[in-house]
Amino acid sequence: MTNTINLKELTVPAGVTMTEKKTAIIFIRGDKKAVLKGKALEVTNVIKDIKRITAYSAEIIEKCHLGSIRGVIAGVKDTADLQAILSKYYKQSSKKAKAPAAIA
C-alpha cells in the first residue's frame, strides 16, 4: 500500500467538479468547496460530523487571507482516504437539497 493520491483512481461524489491547478486540486459542488494542497484538504464548510476538520480562528483567516476557507483536514493519507472524506463532506448538501417537497 502506498501513501500517494492518484487522481485517476479517484471517484468524486455526484455533482462535484474537480479542477486541477498547478499547486492544488479544487473540488466544488454548490456552495461547498474543498482544496487539496499536498496532503492538506482545506474546506469552506466546517462540518461537525467530520472529526478531522480543524477550524481556523478568525485571526488566522484574516491574517492569512484565506477568503472563504474556514478549516483544514491535515494528513490525507491516500486516494481511498481522500475519497472517503469527499463522500462524507459532500453528503451533507445532498440531504438539504432533497428537503423541499413539491407542492401539488
C-alpha positions in Angstrom: 0.0 0.0 0.0 1.4 3.4 -1.0 0.6 6.7 0.6 0.0 8.6 -2.6 -3.0 10.3 -4.0 -3.8 9.2 -7.6 -6.4 11.4 -9.1 -7.0 9.0 -12.0 -8.3 6.4 -9.5 -10.4 9.0 -7.5 -14.2 8.8 -7.9 -15.7 12.1 -6.8 -19.3 12.3 -5.5 -22.1 13.1 -7.9 -22.3 16.7 -9.0 -18.8 17.5 -7.7 -16.4 19.1 -10.3 -12.7 18.6 -9.9 -10.3 21.2 -11.3 -6.6 20.6 -11.4 -4.4 23.7 -10.9 -0.6 24.0 -10.7 -0.4 23.7 -6.9 -3.8 22.5 -5.9 -6.9 20.3 -6.8 -10.2 22.1 -6.4 -13.5 20.2 -5.7 -16.7 22.2 -5.9 -20.4 21.5 -5.6 -22.9 24.3 -4.9 -21.6 26.5 -2.0 -19.1 23.9 -0.8 -15.5 23.9 -1.9 -12.5 21.8 -0.9 -9.0 22.5 -2.0 -6.3 19.8 -1.8 -2.8 21.2 -1.4 -0.3 18.4 -0.9 -1.7 16.3 1.9 -4.0 19.0 3.4 -7.6 19.5 2.3 -8.9 23.0 3.0 -12.7 23.3 3.2 -15.2 26.2 3.1 -17.7 24.5 5.5 -16.7 23.1 8.9 -18.9 20.1 9.4 -19.1 18.7 12.9 -19.6 15.1 11.6 -16.1 15.1 10.3 -13.9 15.0 13.4 -10.7 15.5 11.5 -11.5 19.1 10.4 -9.6 21.8 12.3 -11.5 25.1 12.2 -9.4 28.2 11.6 -9.7 31.1 14.0 -11.0 34.5 12.7 -7.5 35.9 13.3 -5.8 33.3 11.1 -8.5 33.6 8.4 -7.8 37.4 8.2 -4.1 37.3 8.7 -3.5 34.6 6.0 -6.1 36.0 3.6 -7.9 32.7 3.4 -11.1 34.0 1.8 -13.9 31.5 2.0 -11.7 28.7 3.5 -12.8 28.0 7.1 -10.9 24.8 8.1 -8.4 22.1 7.1 -8.1 18.4 7.2 -4.4 17.7 7.6 -2.8 14.4 6.7 -4.9 13.0 3.9 -3.3 9.5 3.7 -4.1 8.3 0.2 -6.6 8.1 -2.6 -9.1 6.0 -0.6 -8.8 8.3 2.4 -9.5 11.4 0.2 -12.4 9.6 -1.5 -14.0 8.8 1.9 -13.5 12.4 3.2 -15.0 13.9 0.0 -18.0 11.5 0.2 -18.8 12.5 3.8 -18.1 16.2 3.1 -20.4 16.4 0.1 -23.1 14.1 1.5 -24.4 16.9 3.7 -25.6 19.3 1.0 -27.4 16.5 -0.9 -29.7 16.0 2.2 -30.5 19.7 2.2 -31.3 19.6 -1.5 -33.9 16.9 -1.0 -35.8 18.7 1.8 -38.2 20.9 -0.2 -41.3 18.9 -1.2 -43.2 19.5 -4.4 -46.5 21.4 -4.0 -49.4 19.7 -5.7 
